[in-house]
């Protein structure tokens, strides 16, 4: 049945591509058309992100992609390239992100925040699971929103998505929900930090454990103070390393699911090899053999590839399918984010950290 569905979808896309050829479009779908379109949107989103850093390139990429896709309609000739960018390019971006994470730095400066990070991660996943079930949100969307809130926003969603294989609109919905609360955090966290008279380290710990995306953590914490920004960055790096065990957990769940369903499976196929290379990249980064100039290039490349991948996801999204998902995912994201922020504050109050 699935095979017939795929054949039918392929025939529809091919037929649409042939129709578009009469309007001046290429006759056959090509990998390069979609890659070029995603890259072009990615470049524009990057420029806009530098112009308005509080929003950032990833948000612009998803937003522009959604607007273009739903204004123009389906783009069958671009679909192979968009699919490639939304998955493979996404995985490349995760690998290059590994060059920005030094395990020595995490061990040296992140141990003090590790227990707070573990608590907030647990709170995020527990809240996402139970609140998602209460709201009737699907398992895969719950997992994406939980991972994005618990770990590091779009990067965590990017790492988990190829393993659990959600639908395109679910990935877009999760990323949009996470980034929406990233913007809110930049605006409200400094206000409450000053209202609660938090110390620089206390606010850095709060921002690093309760805000999702790295760019939003940095923007929020440095707006509070230089010391808060430095500490929040270290906390965020510590938190980001949990991408690895979380992905391995979902791999094991995928193996178990295949066994229970009586389906044959390949462990080699299910292993997220891009995460293995991510670990290797981090190990190479930790040796100090790479020059600082090259690490800067890798960091920029990782961020740009992420923006291109998110643009491709936006270009593949369907607002009508997102609308059918209802208001529940947004409420799930809000509830999970709220629980993480409160739990981080509660732990600091208990320990006297601020």
N, C-alpha and C positions, 0 to 999 in steps of 0.2 A: 504493500500500500504506500509506504514512504517512497519507494522507488518510483512508483507511478506518479506520485505527487511532485517529485523532483523533476520527472520528465515533463509533466504538464507545465510546471513553472518555467522550465527552460524553454519550452515551446512558446509560451506567452512572451517571455523576454525576447526571444529571437524574432517573433512576429512583430513585436513593438519596434525592435531595432530596424527591421526591414521597412516598416512604415515610416520611421524617422529618416531613412535614407532618401526617401522621395522629397523630404523637406530640406535636403542639403546636409544631413548628418552622415557619418561614415556608415558603410553597409554592415559591418560586423563589429560586435563588441571587442574591445581591446583593453589589455592591462594598462597601457600607457595613457589612454584617455582619462580613466579614473584617477590614476596617480597624478597626472598633471593638474586635474581639477582640484584634487585634495591639497596638493602642494601650493597651488595658487591661493586657495582659501587660507591655507596655513600661513603663508607669507603675509597676507593682509591681516590675519588675526594676530600674528606676532607683532607687526607694526602698531596695531591698535592697542595691544597689550602693553607695549613700551610707553605708549602715549597715556594710557590709563592703567597703571600697574595695580590699582586697587581691584580692578576687574580681572585683568590678566588675559594672556593669550588663549589658554584653554577654554575659558568661558566664551570669548569671542568666536573661537573656532566652531564650537558646538552650535552656538546661536546662528552664525552666518550659514553654516551647513544646513541647519533646519529651515531657515528662511529661503535659501536657494532651492532646496529640494521641494518644498511645499509651494513655492511660487511658480517653478517651472514644471514640476511634475516628475514622474519616474524618468530616470536616465539609463535605459538598458545598455547603451553602448559603453557607459562608464562603469557599470556594475562590477565587472571582474577586477578592475583597478581599485574600486572603492572597497570591495571585500578584502583584497590583498592588503590595502593600507590599514583597514580597521582591525586586522588580525596580525599579520606578519610585521608590518611597520610598527605596530603597537608593541610587539614583543622585542623588536630591536631597541625601541626607546627604553624599555625596562632594563635590558642588558647594559646599555650605556649609562643608565642611572647608577648602576653598580660601581662605576668608576668614581662616583662622588661620595661613596660610603666607605669609610675606613673603620674596620672592626676595632682597631686599637683605640681610635678616638671614642668609639662607643663605650668600650670597656673602661677607659680611663675617666671619661667625664660623664657618662650616662648611667652609671650604677646607682647613683643617688636617686635618680628619677625612675628607675626601672620598676620598682614596686607600684608606683602610682600609675605608670603606663600599663602594667599588667591588669590592675584593677579596672581602669577605664576601658581597656579592650574587652575584658570580660563583661562589663556592664553594657557595652555597645552591642555585642552579639546576643546577649540574653534578652535585652530590650527589643532588638530587631526581630528576634525569633518569636517572642510571646506577643508583642504588640502587632507584629505582622500577621500572625495567625488570627488575632482578635479582629483585625481590620480586613482579613480575607485577602491579603497580598500573597502572590505566588512565591514558592520556595526560592526560585532563582533571583527574583527581584529583591526578596528579603536578604538573601546572601550578599548581593551587590551593595545594597544600601548599608548593611551591617559592616561589611569590609571597608567600604569607603569612609564611614564614620569612625570606625575603630582604628584604622591604620593611617592611611595618607591619601584620602580623597580619590582623585582620578587615577593615580598610580596604582592603588590597590584594586580598584575596579578593573583597570586594564590588565592586571596580573591574574585576577580571579576569573574574568570573563572567558578566556580561551579554555579554561578547565571545565566550567559548568555549562558552557555553550548556551547562553541565553539568546532570546530573540533580539534583533537590532534595537527595536524601540524600548526594550527593557534596559539595555545598556545606556541608551540616551537618557531615559527617564531617571535612572540612578545617578548618572553624572550630573544632570541638570539639577536634581534635588540636592546633591552634595554641594555643588558650586553655589547654589542659591544661599545656603546657610554659611558658606565661606564669606560671601559678601556681607551677610548680616553680622558675622563675627567681627570683621574688620571695623564695623561701625559701633557695635555695642560693647565689645570686650574692654577697650580702654576706658569707657565711661564707667562701667561697673568696677573695674580695677581701681580707679581713683576713688570711687564711692566707697569701696570696702577698705581703702587705704592699704592695699597690698604692697608688699616689698617688691623690689625689682626681680629677685629670684622667684618669689611666689607667683608673680604675674607671668614670668617666663615659663614656669612649670605649668601653670594653668593654660596658657596659650599653646604650649607645645604638646599638651596631652588632650586638649579639647577642641582644637581647630583642625580641620581636615587637611587642607592642601598646604604644601610647604610654602608657596608664595604668600598665602594669606597669613600663615604663622609669622613669617618674617616681617611682613608689612604691619601686622598688628602689634607684635612685640617691640619692634624698633620705634614705633610711634609712641610707645610707653616710655622707654629709656634704652640707652645703648646696652646696659647690663642685662636688661630683660631680653633684648633681642639676641644677644650672644648666647644666653642660657637656653632660650626657647629653641634656637637652632640646634643645639646639641641634643636637647630632649626630643626634637622632631626626628633627628637622624636615628636615635635609638629606637623610636617608635616605628620608623620606616623599615627597620630590619625584620620586623615581624611579618612582613610580606612573605618571607620564606616559609616559616612553619604554618602559616595560614593556608598557603597554596598547597603544601604537602598534605594538610588535613583534607582539603577538598579533593585532592587526588585519591586519597584512601577512600573517601566517601563515594567517589565515582567508581572505583573498583568494586566496592561493596554493592552498589546499586546494580551494576552489570551482573554480578553473581546472583543476586536475588531474583533478577528478571530472567535468569536462564540464558542470557546472551553471552556470546563469546566476546572476549575482550583482549586487548593487547596492553600489558602494563607499560611497554615501551612507548606505545602511542599516547597513553594517558599521562605519562611523566611530563611535566612542563619543562622541557629542556632549556627554554629561555631563562628559567629561574636558576637552573644549574649554571648556565653561563653568567647569570647575574652574580652568583656567588663567586665564580672564578674572577670576574671583573673586580669585585670588591677585594678579593685576596690579592690580586695584582696591585690594586690601589694601595693596599696596606703595606706592601713591600717598599714603597717609596722609589721604585725604579723609574716610574714615569715622570717626565718633567712637568712642572706646574702648568706650563703653557699648553701642553697636550691635554691635561685634565680639564682645563678651561674649555678647550675645543670640544671634548667629549661631553661636558656638561651642557654646552649650548646645543650640541647635536641631539642629545637625549631630549631636551626640552622641545626642540623644533620637531623632532620625529613624533613626540607625543601630541603636539598641536596638529600636525598633519593627520595623524591617526584619528584624533577626535573630530577633525573636520570631516573625514571620511565617514565616521559614524553618524554625524549630523546630516551629511548628504544622503545617507541611506535610510534616514528615519522618516516615519509617516506620522504626522500630527494626529490624524484621525485614529490611528491605532493607539497613540498615547492618550488621546482623549477618552478612549474606551476603557483605559486603565482606571479612570476616575481620580478622586481626590485622595484616596487611601495612601498611595505611595508618598505623597507630599507630607501627609500627617505622620506617616511612619518615620520619614527623615527628620521631621521636627522633633518628634518624641524621643528618638534615639540620640540626636544631638543634644537635646535638653538634658537627658539622663547622664550623658558623658560629662557635660559641663558641670552639672551639680555634683556628680560623684568625685570629680577632680577637686572641687572646692571642699567637699566634705572630708576627703582624705587629708587635705592640707590643714583644715581646722582641727582635725583629730590629732595630727602630728605637730601642730604649731609651726608649720613650715613658713607661714607668712607673718 
